Amino acid sequence: MGGCCSAQVKCWLGPASCGLCCRCLPQINESTGTRFMYTLFLVIGFVVASLMLSPQLEQTFIDNVPGFNETCVNLMAGENCGKLTGYKAVYRLCLGIVAYHFVLCLLTICVKSSSYCRGGIHNGYWFWKILFFLSCIVASFFVPNIFRLYWMYVGMVGGVIFILFQLILLVDFCHSWNAKWVGTKAGRRNACGYCGTLLFAVVFYMASVVAAFMLFWNYTSWEGCLHNKIFIVINTVLCIILSAVTIVPAVSRFNPNTGILQASVITFYVMYLTWSALSSEPPEDIVKLENTLKTVYSKQVDPKTKEMAGMSMDGIDDMRIIHSLSISNSTQCRPNPTFDHMEMISAYAGLLITFVVAIYSSLQTTIASHRLGVRRTAAAVQDRFECCCCCKVTGRGNHSEKGGQRVNYNEADASTYNYAFFHFVFCLAGLYVMMQLTNWYRPEESDLNKFGLNWAAVWVKMGSSWACVFIYLFTLFRPKCCPGRDLTFRRTDEVLVPGENESMRRESTV
């Protein structure tokens, strides 16, 4: 027990990496434990940001907590803690999260391994980093409201960059998959792998055709729904164009790795984004229109006779039916809910999926950073910045050997990922989730119960589908779009990892 306590003290107050106090647990790598801790911080921040947008939670506190308003006023949080709820509070919370990772990003530039003092800051000192994390969040609530608009623009830029990273990695994955299955070894093409790519291409194309048909069936009508028809037609035409360009023989001169497999995967993903965008369209709120209509007429109705110009309240009900029928065309652009509260359940499910995708994409982007042209810090670069507080930490022994979960210091000689880029991606993830929660450019309409049902989400998803097509077509003609990354995957006698050039291979051996 004493050994475990000693290890935890070194972890929380010193540069040692953290592990749990249970000795029976399997060994954990230093790189894995550190990323888990940062991910935990991010998840907690996302959950708190979501709760800030929950109207039910706010009302529950007001109704059930004695002296709630007085406590909020004493804490200078506004009436009923109004400063801690709504999209403005989400802006401020995410500002603190982004500021935290931005500072760590600056501190970990050009760090080669965890043995250096700035590497110790990244992997250890968790007590001080928690204090700094909370301080950033608290300080963000004192930022003047005038910066809210500028912060929204920063969030939009960061969110778009985060999406572009994921699209680039998707296109890279498609090219890598094709190269791995049909790539040559010793001058011979893999016939079995080539047949496999054709099989999967047929499956993806069949699924895309079915998806296009179902989109027309469920999200359009013979009259109306013009915008849905335009969206579906545009993306269908784009998929046909990218597939046709892929099979043109002249394109293979620019990228010999072109294949129908990549085109089929991108086509299927574009149809998925189209469905997701159409599902995000907000339904017409007929009840609100009905209540408005009744309010207008009730102000002019004599309360004694309940009549106005020969019109009774029954007539108003009839008008409600007529009015509902008159706008019925605009409400048939999406499938009807199959049960009550379906939209609310879908909103919370979409929120959970957004969090999972953001976290997974952040970690995956960090792991596959070489596909974006980001490399681990080379020894030459590290030596150049040796004087910039990069001295090695003395006495950083593995204290987990004394007790608790064993920690493998797998980054003592060289880091397994770029520390600075890791924090930069987490900055982008914070901005992306912030914009998703606050409806991008329409934050005043943000409501957790209607998460994802807004036109901002529609345009972001449609724009993502168009960007995905553009990125794929661009890689067909410029396969070396990222520094150190060649999507032609030319093989040599010494087989390299797909897409890894000689300089990157030499770097990985440092």
C-alpha positions in Angstrom: 0.0 0.0 0.0 2.9 2.4 0.8 4.4 1.7 -2.6 1.2 2.6 -4.3 0.8 5.8 -2.3 4.4 6.7 -3.2 3.7 6.1 -6.9 0.5 8.2 -6.8 2.3 11.1 -5.1 4.9 11.1 -7.8 2.2 11.0 -10.4 0.0 13.8 -9.1 2.8 16.1 -7.8 5.8 15.0 -10.0 6.6 13.9 -13.6 5.8 10.2 -13.1 3.1 8.6 -15.2 -0.1 7.4 -13.5 -1.5 4.0 -12.9 -4.2 2.6 -10.7 -3.6 1.2 -7.2 -4.7 -2.4 -8.0 -1.6 -4.6 -8.5 -3.6 -7.3 -10.2 -4.4 -5.1 -13.2 -2.4 -5.7 -16.4 0.5 -3.4 -17.2 -0.4 -0.1 -18.9 1.8 1.9 -21.3 2.7 5.4 -20.3 1.3 6.7 -23.6 -2.0 5.0 -23.1 -2.5 6.2 -19.5 -1.7 9.8 -20.4 -4.2 9.9 -23.3 -6.8 8.3 -21.2 -6.5 11.0 -18.6 -6.8 13.8 -21.1 -9.7 12.0 -22.7 -11.4 11.8 -19.3 -11.0 15.6 -18.9 -12.6 16.1 -22.3 -15.5 13.8 -21.6 -16.3 15.5 -18.3 -16.2 18.9 -20.0 -18.5 17.7 -22.8 -21.0 16.3 -20.3 -21.1 19.5 -18.3 -21.6 21.5 -21.5 -24.5 19.3 -22.4 -26.1 19.8 -19.0 -25.8 23.5 -19.4 -28.2 23.3 -22.3 -30.8 21.1 -20.5 -33.9 23.0 -19.7 -35.3 20.2 -17.5 -32.2 20.2 -15.3 -32.4 23.9 -14.7 -36.1 23.8 -13.8 -35.4 20.8 -11.5 -32.9 22.9 -9.5 -35.2 25.8 -9.3 -38.2 23.7 -8.1 -36.4 21.4 -5.7 -33.3 23.2 -4.3 -34.2 25.6 -1.4 -32.6 29.0 -1.7 -31.3 28.2 -5.2 -31.8 31.7 -6.5 -30.2 33.3 -3.4 -27.2 31.0 -3.7 -26.8 31.9 -7.4 -26.9 35.6 -6.7 -24.4 35.3 -3.9 -22.0 33.4 -6.2 -22.5 36.2 -8.8 -24.0 33.6 -11.3 -27.0 35.7 -12.1 -30.7 35.0 -11.5 -31.2 31.3 -11.1 -27.6 30.8 -12.2 -28.5 32.1 -15.6 -24.8 32.7 -16.4 -24.2 28.9 -16.0 -26.9 27.9 -18.4 -27.5 28.4 -22.1 -25.3 28.7 -25.1 -23.2 31.5 -23.6 -22.2 29.2 -20.7 -21.2 26.5 -23.2 -19.1 29.1 -25.1 -17.3 30.0 -21.9 -16.8 26.4 -20.7 -15.4 25.3 -24.1 -13.2 28.4 -24.1 -11.6 27.2 -20.9 -11.1 23.7 -22.3 -9.5 25.0 -25.5 -7.3 27.4 -23.6 -6.0 24.6 -21.4 -5.0 22.4 -24.4 -3.6 25.3 -26.3 -1.2 26.2 -23.5 -0.1 22.5 -23.3 0.3 22.5 -27.0 2.7 25.4 -26.8 4.6 23.8 -23.9 5.1 20.4 -25.7 6.4 21.7 -29.1 9.4 19.7 -30.3 9.4 17.2 -27.3 11.2 14.0 -28.3 10.4 11.8 -25.3 8.9 11.7 -21.9 12.3 11.8 -20.3 12.6 15.5 -20.9 11.1 18.0 -18.5 8.4 19.2 -20.9 7.6 15.6 -21.6 7.1 15.1 -17.9 4.7 18.1 -17.9 2.6 16.2 -20.5 2.6 12.9 -18.7 2.7 13.8 -15.1 2.0 16.7 -12.6 -1.7 15.8 -12.7 -2.7 17.6 -9.5 -1.3 20.9 -10.9 -2.8 20.3 -14.3 -6.3 19.7 -12.8 -5.9 23.0 -10.9 -4.9 24.7 -14.1 -7.8 23.1 -16.0 -10.3 24.4 -13.4 -8.6 27.8 -13.4 -9.0 28.1 -17.1 -12.7 27.3 -16.9 -13.4 29.7 -14.1 -11.4 32.5 -15.8 -13.4 32.0 -19.0 -16.6 33.1 -17.2 -15.0 36.5 -16.6 -14.4 37.2 -20.3 -16.6 40.1 -21.5 -19.6 39.2 -23.6 -18.3 41.4 -26.4 -15.9 38.5 -27.4 -18.8 36.1 -27.8 -19.3 36.8 -31.5 -15.5 36.5 -32.3 -15.4 33.2 -30.3 -18.2 31.9 -32.4 -16.2 32.6 -35.6 -13.1 30.9 -34.0 -15.3 27.9 -33.1 -16.6 27.7 -36.7 -13.1 27.7 -38.1 -11.9 25.1 -35.6 -14.9 22.9 -36.2 -14.5 23.0 -39.9 -10.8 22.1 -39.6 -11.7 19.2 -37.4 -14.2 17.9 -39.9 -11.6 18.3 -42.8 -9.1 16.2 -40.8 -11.6 13.4 -40.6 -12.4 13.6 -44.3 -8.8 13.5 -45.2 -8.2 10.5 -43.0 -11.2 8.7 -44.6 -9.9 9.3 -48.1 -6.4 8.2 -47.0 -7.9 5.0 -45.5 -9.6 4.2 -48.8 -6.4 4.6 -50.7 -4.5 2.5 -48.1 -7.1 -0.2 -48.2 -6.9 -0.5 -52.0 -3.1 -0.5 -51.9 -2.9 -3.2 -49.3 -5.3 -5.5 -51.2 -4.1 -5.1 -54.8 -0.5 -3.9 -54.1 2.3 -5.7 -55.8 5.0 -7.8 -54.2 8.0 -8.9 -56.2 6.3 -7.5 -59.3 3.2 -9.6 -59.1 -0.3 -8.3 -58.5 -2.5 -9.9 -55.8 -5.3 -11.4 -57.9 -7.2 -12.5 -54.8 -7.1 -9.1 -53.2 -8.2 -7.5 -56.5 -11.3 -9.7 -56.6 -12.0 -8.7 -53.0 -11.9 -5.0 -53.9 -14.4 -5.7 -56.7 -16.7 -7.6 -54.3 -16.7 -4.8 -51.7 -17.1 -2.2 -54.4 -20.3 -3.9 -55.7 -21.6 -4.1 -52.1 -21.0 -0.4 -51.4 -22.5 0.7 -54.8 -25.6 -1.5 -54.2 -26.1 0.0 -50.8 -25.7 3.5 -52.2 -28.3 2.9 -54.9 -30.7 1.6 -52.3 -29.9 4.6 -50.0 -30.6 7.0 -52.9 -34.0 5.4 -53.6 -35.0 5.4 -49.9 -34.0 9.1 -49.6 -36.3 9.9 -52.5 -39.1 7.7 -51.0 -38.9 9.1 -47.4 -37.8 12.7 -47.7 -39.5 13.9 -50.9 -43.1 14.1 -52.2 -44.5 14.7 -55.7 -45.3 18.3 -54.7 -43.0 20.4 -52.5 -39.8 19.3 -50.7 -37.8 21.0 -53.4 -34.7 21.5 -51.2 -34.6 17.8 -50.4 -34.8 16.9 -54.1 -32.0 19.3 -54.9 -29.8 17.9 -52.1 -30.3 14.3 -53.2 -29.9 15.0 -56.9 -26.7 17.1 -56.4 -25.0 14.4 -54.3 -26.1 11.6 -56.6 -24.7 13.4 -59.6 -21.4 14.1 -57.7 -21.2 10.4 -56.9 -21.6 9.5 -60.5 -19.0 12.0 -61.5 -16.4 10.8 -59.0 -17.0 7.2 -60.0 -16.6 8.1 -63.7 -13.4 10.0 -63.1 -12.0 7.1 -61.2 -12.2 4.7 -64.0 -10.9 7.0 -66.7 -7.5 5.5 -67.8 -5.8 8.9 -68.0 -6.3 9.4 -64.2 -4.0 6.4 -63.4 -1.1 8.4 -64.8 -1.4 10.8 -61.9 -2.2 8.1 -59.3 -1.6 4.5 -60.2 -3.4 3.4 -57.0 -6.8 4.6 -58.3 -9.5 2.0 -58.0 -13.3 1.5 -57.9 -13.1 0.5 -54.3 -12.2 4.0 -53.2 -14.9 5.5 -55.3 -17.5 3.1 -53.9 -16.6 3.9 -50.3 -16.7 7.6 -50.9 -20.1 7.3 -52.7 -21.6 5.3 -49.8 -20.2 7.9 -47.3 -21.7 10.8 -49.3 -25.1 9.1 -49.3 -24.8 8.6 -45.6 -24.1 12.3 -45.0 -27.0 13.1 -47.3 -29.3 11.0 -45.1 -27.9 12.5 -42.0 -28.4 16.0 -43.3 -32.0 15.4 -44.3 -32.7 13.8 -40.9 -31.4 17.0 -39.3 -34.0 19.2 -40.9 -36.3 20.7 -38.2 -39.9 19.6 -38.5 -42.7 22.2 -38.9 -44.1 23.1 -35.4 -47.8 23.0 -36.3 -48.8 23.2 -32.6 -47.1 26.6 -32.3 -48.9 27.9 -35.4 -52.2 26.6 -34.1 -51.7 28.3 -30.7 -50.8 31.6 -32.5 -53.9 31.4 -34.6 -56.1 30.8 -31.5 -54.4 33.7 -29.7 -55.1 36.1 -32.5 -58.7 35.3 -32.7 -59.3 35.0 -28.9 -58.3 38.6 -28.5 -61.1 39.7 -30.7 -63.8 37.3 -29.4 -66.4 38.6 -27.0 -65.9 36.5 -23.8 -69.7 36.5 -23.1 -70.9 35.3 -26.5 -67.7 33.5 -27.6 -68.5 34.9 -31.1 -66.9 37.3 -33.5 -68.6 38.3 -36.7 -70.7 35.2 -36.7 -67.7 32.9 -36.0 -67.7 30.5 -33.1 -64.9 28.7 -31.3 -65.9 25.6 -33.2 -65.3 27.6 -36.3 -61.8 28.4 -35.1 -61.2 24.7 -34.5 -62.4 24.1 -38.1 -59.9 26.7 -39.3 -57.2 24.9 -37.4 -57.9 21.8 -39.4 -58.0 23.7 -42.6 -54.7 25.5 -41.7 -53.1 22.2 -40.8 -54.2 20.7 -44.1 -52.9 23.7 -46.0 -49.4 23.3 -44.8 -49.4 19.5 -44.8 -47.2 19.4 -47.8 -44.4 21.0 -45.9 -44.6 18.4 -43.1 -44.3 15.4 -45.4 -40.6 16.0 -46.2 -39.5 13.5 -43.5 -40.9 10.2 -42.1 -43.5 10.5 -39.4 -42.3 9.6 -35.9 -43.2 6.0 -35.1 -43.8 6.7 -31.3 -44.1 9.6 -28.9 -40.9 11.4 -27.8 -39.0 9.8 -30.7 -37.4 13.1 -31.7 -36.2 13.7 -28.1 -34.7 10.2 -27.9 -33.1 10.7 -31.3 -31.7 14.0 -30.1 -30.0 12.4 -27.1 -28.8 9.5 -29.1 -27.3 11.9 -31.6 -25.6 13.8 -28.8 -24.0 10.5 -27.5 -22.9 9.6 -31.0 -21.4 13.1 -31.5 -19.4 12.7 -28.3 -18.2 9.2 -29.2 -17.2 10.3 -32.7 -15.4 13.4 -31.4 -13.4 11.5 -28.9 -12.6 8.6 -31.3 -11.7 10.9 -34.1 -9.4 12.9 -31.8 -7.5 9.9 -30.7 -7.4 8.4 -34.2 -6.2 11.6 -35.7 -3.3 11.7 -33.2 -2.4 8.1 -33.9 -2.5 8.6 -37.7 -0.9 12.0 -37.6 1.7 11.0 -40.2 -1.2 10.7 -42.8 -1.7 14.4 -42.3 2.0 15.2 -42.8 2.6 15.5 -39.1 5.7 13.6 -37.8 7.1 12.8 -34.4 9.9 15.2 -33.4 13.1 14.1 -35.1 16.3 13.9 -33.2 17.9 16.7 -35.2 15.0 19.1 -34.4 15.1 18.1 -30.7 18.8 18.8 -30.5 18.2 22.2 -32.0 15.9 23.1 -29.2 17.9 21.4 -26.5 18.5 24.7 -24.7 14.8 25.5 -24.5 14.1 23.8 -21.1 14.3 20.4 -22.7 16.8 19.0 -20.2 16.2 15.4 -19.1 14.5 14.8 -15.9 16.7 13.2 -13.2 15.3 10.6 -10.8 12.2 9.8 -12.9 12.4 6.2 -12.0 9.5 3.8 -12.4 7.7 4.2 -9.1 5.0 1.8 -10.1 7.4 -1.0 -9.4 6.9 -0.3 -5.6 3.1 -1.0 -5.8 -0.1 -0.5 -7.7 -0.6 -1.0 -11.4 2.6 -1.4 -13.3 3.4 1.4 -15.8 5.5 0.7 -18.9 7.6 3.8 -19.7 7.4 3.1 -23.4 8.2 6.7 -24.3 11.3 7.1 -22.3 13.5 7.0 -25.4 11.1 8.3 -28.1 7.5 9.4 -28.0 4.9 7.3 -29.8 2.9 10.4 -31.0 3.4 14.1 -31.4 2.5 15.7 -28.0 1.9 19.2 -29.5 -0.3 17.9 -32.3 -2.3 15.8 -29.7 -3.3 18.9 -27.8 -4.0 20.8 -31.0 -6.4 18.2 -32.1 -8.1 18.3 -28.7 -8.5 22.0 -29.1 -10.2 21.4 -32.4 -12.4 18.7 -30.8 -13.5 21.2 -28.1 -14.4 23.7 -30.8 -16.2 21.1 -32.8 -18.4 19.9 -29.9 -19.1 23.5 -28.9 -20.4 24.4 -32.3 -22.4 21.2 -32.5 -24.1 21.9 -29.2 -24.8 25.6 -30.0 -26.1 25.1 -33.6 -23.1 26.6 -35.3 -24.1 30.0 -36.5 -27.6 30.0 -34.8 -26.7 29.6 -31.1 -29.9 31.3 -29.9 -31.9 28.3 -31.0 -29.8 25.7 -29.2 -31.8 23.2 -27.2 -30.6 19.9 -25.9 -34.0 18.3 -26.5 -33.8 19.2 -30.2 -30.1 18.5 -30.6 -29.2 18.1 -34.3 -32.6 19.3 -35.6 -31.5 22.6 -37.1 -30.6 24.0 -40.5 -27.1 24.8 -39.4 -26.5 21.1 -38.9 -28.0 20.4 -42.3 -25.7 22.8 -44.1 -22.6 21.5 -42.2 -23.3 17.9 -43.2 -24.1 18.8 -46.8 -20.9 20.9 -47.0 -19.0 18.0 -45.5 -20.3 15.7 -48.3 -19.2 18.1 -51.0 -15.8 18.6 -49.3 -15.3 14.8 -49.2 -15.9 14.6 -52.9 -13.5 17.4 -53.6 -10.8 16.0 -51.4 -11.1 12.6 -53.1 -10.9 14.0 -56.6 -8.0 16.2 -55.5 -6.0 13.1 -54.3 -6.6 11.4 -57.7 -4.6 14.1 -59.4 -2.3 15.2 -56.5 -1.6 12.0 -54.5 1.3 13.8 -52.7 -1.0 16.4 -51.2 0.4 15.9 -47.6 4.1 16.3 -46.8 5.8 12.9 -46.5 2.6 11.1 -47.7 2.4 9.5 -51.1 -1.1 8.0 -51.9 0.3 6.2 -55.0 1.8 3.6 -52.7 4.6 2.7 -55.1 6.4 -0.4 -53.8 10.1 -1.1 -53.7 12.1 -4.2 -53.1 12.2 -3.2 -49.5 8.5 -3.1 -48.6 7.5 -0.1 -46.7 4.4 0.6 -44.7 1.7 1.8 -47.2 2.1 5.5 -47.8 5.3 5.8 -45.8 8.3 7.2 -47.7 11.9 6.7 -46.9 12.3 9.8 -44.7 9.4 8.7 -42.5 10.8 5.1 -42.3 14.2 6.4 -41.2 12.5 8.7 -38.7 10.6 5.8 -37.1 13.9 4.0 -36.4 15.3 6.9 -34.4 
